[in-house]
Amino acid sequence: MTIEAAELRSGKGSKNENFPVASRLVHPRHRAAILAFYEFVRVADDISDHAQLSPADKLAHLDALEASLLGKDDANKVGVTLHNVMRERGLSSQHAQDLLTAFRMDVTKLRYTDWDDLIHYCSFSAMPVGRYVLDVHGESRATWPANDALCAALQIINHLQDCKKDYCDLNRVYVPLDALNAAGASVEELGRDRASPQLRLCLKALAERTGALLEESRRFPAQIKDSRLSLEVSVIQMLARHLVGLLEDRDPLSERVHLDKFGVAALGLLGITKGLFTRLFRAANIGKMRTNG
């Protein structure tokens, strides 16, 4: 089966994402490899969300993408491009294959039982993205736990922001069922114009739990050797903290819980400043310890 990206793409690109994708903070020698991964993932995501494709067709298209990724054919340009990038850099295909597993789950799994079930999904849908970027930069796998916490938080932020759209358009509910039940809310309430007090309580609690994931990733930038990547992660953390705050305070069914480009720019600058200060402070402390030692 031949997949033409232009045929199945939604039109959404890297500039439409909540968080930076291979921004100018990332060294130019790494950007092409990251963007090749992004384009592959974007096509797969658009396939899993496609309004006209049946579940069987979606799964067949995802299988065809994987075949090109693994070098079995050249039917899909995004798969071939990523395959060549990984071969040139000596990178594993596992991260991309994990993402395909998540997209297959999107086709076949419409509800999540509890937080652990959702985090399991994130282990395929989000964590591999950061791991791939770290591998591209040659970073230690000791950074993976902090990466995983951050990436899971970013994924859940997206789920909470889009909980109404996911339910109404795709009948997908990433809000854990036990959290809805504990708050006295129902799945059907996600389709309303405004969240009930019970649903607001549920979504606020999930936003707070997502904030705890961000706290787990707090030391992530300091663990990254590449200074430019470290700054990008600082920016992402800053944006994520602000979005979690919005989700704690606002109703995603009726209020704006996304950032405009000016908000992204302002918070991005703040994240860069904080990241630079942190790295300079850390370097100064290391230098002082060596001098005293």
C-alpha positions as CSV (number, residue, x, y, z in Angstrom):
1,M,0.0,0.0,0.0
2,T,1.4,3.3,-1.0
3,I,1.0,6.3,1.3
4,E,1.5,9.8,-0.1
5,A,2.0,12.1,2.8
6,A,0.2,15.0,1.1
7,E,-2.8,12.7,0.6
8,L,-3.3,11.9,4.3
9,R,-1.7,14.9,6.1
10,S,-4.0,17.1,8.1
11,G,-2.0,20.2,7.2
12,K,-0.7,20.5,10.8
13,G,3.0,21.2,11.0
14,S,5.7,21.7,13.6
15,K,4.7,25.4,14.0
16,N,1.3,24.2,15.2
17,E,2.6,22.2,18.1
18,N,2.3,23.3,21.7
19,F,6.1,23.0,22.2
20,P,9.2,23.7,20.1
21,V,10.2,21.1,17.5
22,A,13.9,21.4,16.5
23,S,13.9,25.1,17.1
24,R,16.9,27.3,16.3
25,L,18.2,26.5,19.8
26,V,19.1,23.1,18.5
27,H,22.4,22.9,16.6
28,P,21.9,22.8,12.8
29,R,23.7,19.5,12.5
30,H,20.9,17.8,14.5
31,R,17.8,19.6,13.2
32,A,17.4,17.5,10.0
33,A,17.5,14.3,11.9
34,I,14.9,15.6,14.4
35,L,12.6,17.0,11.7
36,A,12.8,13.7,9.8
37,F,11.5,12.0,12.9
38,Y,8.8,14.6,13.4
39,E,7.6,14.3,9.8
40,F,7.3,10.5,10.1
41,V,5.4,10.8,13.4
42,R,3.2,13.6,12.0
43,V,2.1,11.4,9.0
44,A,1.4,8.5,11.3
45,D,-0.6,10.7,13.7
46,D,-2.6,12.1,10.8
47,I,-3.4,8.5,9.7
48,S,-4.6,7.5,13.1
49,D,-6.9,10.6,13.3
50,H,-8.1,10.4,9.7
51,A,-11.9,11.0,9.5
52,Q,-12.5,8.9,6.3
53,L,-10.3,5.9,6.9
54,S,-11.7,2.8,8.6
55,P,-9.8,1.3,11.6
56,A,-8.6,-1.6,9.4
57,D,-7.3,0.9,6.7
58,K,-5.5,3.0,9.4
59,L,-3.7,-0.1,10.7
60,A,-2.7,-1.2,7.2
61,H,-1.3,2.3,6.5
62,L,0.6,2.3,9.7
63,D,2.0,-1.2,8.9
64,A,3.1,0.1,5.5
65,L,4.8,3.1,7.1
66,E,6.7,0.7,9.4
67,A,7.8,-1.4,6.4
68,S,9.5,1.7,4.8
69,L,10.9,2.7,8.2
70,L,12.6,-0.7,8.4
71,G,14.0,-0.5,4.8
72,K,11.7,-3.2,3.5
73,D,10.4,-1.0,0.7
74,D,10.5,2.6,-0.6
75,A,6.8,3.2,-0.8
76,N,6.6,5.9,1.8
77,K,9.0,8.8,1.6
78,V,8.9,9.8,5.2
79,G,9.7,6.3,6.3
80,V,12.6,6.0,3.8
81,T,14.0,9.4,4.9
82,L,13.9,8.5,8.5
83,H,15.4,5.1,7.8
84,N,18.3,6.7,6.0
85,V,18.9,9.2,8.8
86,M,19.0,6.4,11.4
87,R,21.3,4.3,9.3
88,E,23.7,7.2,8.8
89,R,23.8,8.1,12.5
90,G,23.7,4.5,13.8
91,L,20.4,5.1,15.6
92,S,17.8,2.4,16.5
93,S,14.4,2.3,14.9
94,Q,12.8,1.4,18.2
95,H,11.7,4.9,19.2
96,A,9.8,5.3,15.9
97,Q,8.3,1.8,16.2
98,D,7.2,2.6,19.7
99,L,5.4,5.7,18.3
100,L,3.7,3.5,15.8
101,T,2.5,1.2,18.6
102,A,0.9,4.3,20.2
103,F,-0.9,5.2,17.0
104,R,-2.2,1.7,16.7
105,M,-3.5,2.1,20.2
106,D,-5.2,5.3,19.1
107,V,-7.1,3.3,16.5
108,T,-8.0,0.4,18.7
109,K,-8.2,1.7,22.3
110,L,-10.7,4.5,23.1
111,R,-10.7,4.5,26.9
112,Y,-8.1,4.5,29.7
113,T,-8.8,2.8,33.0
114,D,-6.6,4.8,35.4
115,W,-3.5,6.9,35.6
116,D,-1.1,4.0,35.2
117,D,-3.0,2.9,32.0
118,L,-2.5,6.5,30.7
119,I,1.2,6.5,31.6
120,H,1.6,3.2,29.8
121,Y,0.2,4.9,26.7
122,C,2.6,7.8,27.2
123,S,5.5,5.3,27.3
124,F,4.8,4.7,23.6
125,S,3.3,8.0,22.5
126,A,5.5,10.6,24.2
127,M,8.6,9.3,26.0
128,P,10.2,7.9,22.8
129,V,10.2,11.3,21.2
130,G,12.5,12.8,23.8
131,R,14.6,9.6,23.9
132,Y,15.2,9.9,20.1
133,V,16.2,13.6,20.5
134,L,18.6,12.6,23.3
135,D,20.1,9.8,21.2
136,V,20.6,12.2,18.2
137,H,22.6,14.4,20.5
138,G,24.6,11.5,21.9
139,E,23.3,12.1,25.5
140,S,23.5,9.5,28.3
141,R,20.6,7.2,28.9
142,A,20.8,8.4,32.5
143,T,18.7,11.3,31.3
144,W,15.8,9.1,30.3
145,P,13.9,9.1,33.7
146,A,13.7,12.9,33.7
147,N,12.9,12.9,30.0
148,D,10.1,10.4,30.5
149,A,8.5,12.5,33.2
150,L,8.6,15.6,31.0
151,C,7.4,13.9,27.9
152,A,4.5,12.2,29.7
153,A,3.5,15.6,31.2
154,L,3.5,17.2,27.7
155,Q,1.3,14.5,26.4
156,I,-1.2,14.7,29.2
157,I,-1.3,18.5,28.9
158,N,-2.3,18.0,25.2
159,H,-5.0,15.4,26.3
160,L,-6.5,17.8,28.9
161,Q,-6.4,20.8,26.5
162,D,-8.2,18.7,23.7
163,C,-10.4,16.5,25.9
164,K,-13.6,17.8,24.3
165,K,-12.3,17.7,20.7
166,D,-10.9,14.1,21.2
167,Y,-14.2,12.9,22.5
168,C,-16.5,14.7,20.0
169,D,-14.4,14.1,16.9
170,L,-12.8,10.7,17.6
171,N,-14.7,9.2,20.5
172,R,-11.3,9.0,22.3
173,V,-11.2,9.7,26.0
174,Y,-7.7,10.0,27.6
175,V,-9.2,11.2,30.9
176,P,-8.9,8.1,33.1
177,L,-12.2,6.6,33.8
178,D,-11.5,6.1,37.5
179,A,-10.7,9.8,37.9
180,L,-14.1,10.7,36.3
181,N,-15.9,8.2,38.6
182,A,-14.1,9.5,41.7
183,A,-15.2,13.1,40.9
184,G,-18.8,12.0,40.1
185,A,-18.4,12.9,36.4
186,S,-19.2,11.0,33.3
187,V,-17.6,10.6,29.9
188,E,-20.5,12.2,28.2
189,E,-19.9,15.5,30.0
190,L,-16.8,16.0,27.9
191,G,-19.0,16.9,25.0
192,R,-20.8,19.7,26.8
193,D,-20.2,23.4,26.2
194,R,-19.1,23.9,29.7
195,A,-17.6,21.5,32.3
196,S,-19.8,20.7,35.3
197,P,-18.3,21.3,38.8
198,Q,-17.6,17.6,39.0
199,L,-15.7,17.4,35.7
200,R,-13.8,20.6,36.6
201,L,-12.7,19.0,39.8
202,C,-11.5,15.9,37.9
203,L,-9.6,17.9,35.2
204,K,-8.0,20.1,37.9
205,A,-6.8,17.1,39.8
206,L,-5.3,15.7,36.7
207,A,-3.6,19.0,35.9
208,E,-2.1,19.0,39.4
209,R,-0.8,15.5,38.9
210,T,0.7,16.5,35.7
211,G,2.5,19.3,37.5
212,A,4.0,16.7,39.8
213,L,5.4,15.0,36.7
214,L,7.0,18.3,35.7
215,E,8.6,18.6,39.1
216,E,10.1,15.1,38.5
217,S,11.8,16.5,35.4
218,R,13.0,19.7,37.1
219,R,16.7,18.7,37.0
220,F,16.5,17.5,33.4
221,P,18.2,20.5,31.7
222,A,21.2,20.2,34.1
223,Q,21.6,16.6,33.1
224,I,22.0,17.4,29.4
225,K,25.6,18.0,28.2
226,D,24.6,19.8,25.0
227,S,24.0,23.4,26.1
228,R,21.7,24.2,23.2
229,L,19.5,21.2,23.8
230,S,19.5,22.0,27.5
231,L,18.1,25.5,26.8
232,E,15.4,24.1,24.5
233,V,14.3,21.7,27.3
234,S,14.3,24.7,29.7
235,V,11.9,26.5,27.3
236,I,9.7,23.5,27.1
237,Q,9.5,23.2,30.8
238,M,8.6,26.8,31.2
239,L,5.8,26.5,28.6
240,A,4.5,23.4,30.2
241,R,4.4,24.9,33.7
242,H,2.4,27.8,32.4
243,L,-0.1,25.5,30.5
244,V,-0.5,23.4,33.6
245,G,-1.4,26.6,35.5
246,L,-4.0,27.4,32.9
247,L,-5.5,24.0,33.1
248,E,-5.7,24.2,36.9
249,D,-7.5,27.6,36.7
250,R,-9.7,27.3,33.6
251,D,-12.3,25.1,32.0
252,P,-10.8,23.5,28.8
253,L,-14.3,22.9,27.5
254,S,-15.2,26.6,27.4
255,E,-12.0,28.7,28.1
256,R,-8.8,29.1,26.2
257,V,-6.0,26.8,27.6
258,H,-3.6,27.3,24.7
259,L,-0.9,29.9,24.2
260,D,-0.8,32.4,21.3
261,K,2.5,33.0,19.5
262,F,3.3,36.1,21.7
263,G,2.8,34.0,24.9
264,V,5.1,31.3,23.5
265,A,7.7,33.9,22.6
266,A,7.6,35.6,26.0
267,L,7.7,32.4,28.0
268,G,10.4,31.0,25.6
269,L,12.6,34.0,26.3
270,L,12.1,33.5,30.1
271,G,12.9,29.8,29.7
272,I,16.2,30.6,27.9
273,T,17.1,33.2,30.5
274,K,16.5,30.8,33.3
275,G,18.3,28.0,31.5
276,L,21.4,30.1,30.9
277,F,21.4,31.4,34.5
278,T,21.1,27.8,35.8
279,R,24.0,26.5,33.6
280,L,26.2,29.5,34.4
281,F,25.5,29.1,38.2
282,R,26.2,25.4,38.0
283,A,29.5,25.9,36.1
284,A,30.6,28.5,38.6
285,N,29.9,26.2,41.5
286,I,31.8,23.4,39.8
287,G,34.7,25.7,39.2
288,K,34.7,26.8,42.8
289,M,34.6,23.2,44.0
290,R,37.6,22.4,41.8
291,T,39.5,25.4,43.1
292,N,38.8,24.6,46.7
293,G,39.6,21.0,46.1
